[in-house]
Amino acid sequence: MIKFSSLKKLFPKDKWDVGYITATQLKICAYKPIKCKFHAGEMLDFTNDIHFFGFRNCIVLIRHTSYTGDYDFYKEAAHILRQHAFKWRMLYTNFKEAALQAGLGVRAKNSLIYSYRFGFDSKICVIGFDDKIIDPPTNKRVNRKLWNRCVDCNDCSINCPAKAIHNNSDDIEHNWLDSSACDNFIGLSDHPKIPSIKKFWHQKVHPEVPKKEVNKLKTWFDTKKKYGKGGLPFDKKGYTSHAAFGIEKNGKPVIVPFCRECTSQPRCSKWNGQYPYSNPKNL
């Protein structure tokens, strides 16, 4: 048996928030669809299936980070846990649902989780344990409703440059995100002020590609047609693209700036509508 309080102490409060979900709650998360398995990697997969093996009690970790593409926290969490003799596995599931079930945040109209501790500047992961976790928190704020600050506010929808957020319904279940429009803009936008993965790739990795050819890449289907299944090739100047940890250079994570407009609006963000894309040192 492992005490939840002991697990929580392993993660510094200024960087992490720690919650708990039961095996049944993990099952609930597993049956909630996800849009795409971006970071499954070497994790135990609890998504988009009917039968799963090895449901176990879990902790849910929220890591404070202002960098949108920062997934190095997976490695950081694993490093912390490897210092102790626990039997654990990093799990891949519906992380948003896990955060809700653990009472660590609430869903906003932009479809993202607003962490009670860190706001939108956060990332989520789930760790499963074979041993029973005892003394779990009893003061969970499990909130199935829309974040109250979203009521009568459509700032994220109005300011979304991809027009991907549809949140005009009073019923949160009928609000939806056009994920393909969002992802194509994040990855391949030519917006004059908002960065994209394509812009970073062209500037840092393959500047020899003619701008005319780069401008033709509007969707991820375009990149796969031209470069194959892997899309934009991060294969020069020390750059690599890791399935679980994002973009790296010489083995170290690299911050790739891209759209944060839906989390930068004045009513719900410390950024007051001006996310500092061009100066990551301010983050």
Secondary structure, 3 states (H helix, E strand, C coil): CEEHHHHHHCCCCCCEEEEEECHHHHHHHHCCCCCCCCCCCCCEECCCCCCCCCCCCEEEEEEECCCCCCCCHHHHHHHHHHCCCCCEEEEECCHHHHHHHCCCEEECCCCCEEECCCECCEEEEEEEECCCEECCCCCCCCCCCECHHHCCCCHHHHHCCCCCEECCCCCHHHCEECHHHHHHHHHHCCCCCCCCHHHHHHHHCCCCCCHHHHHCCCCHHHHHHHHCCCCCCCCCCCEEEECCCEEEECCEECCCCCCCHHHCCCCCCCCCCCCCCCCHHHC
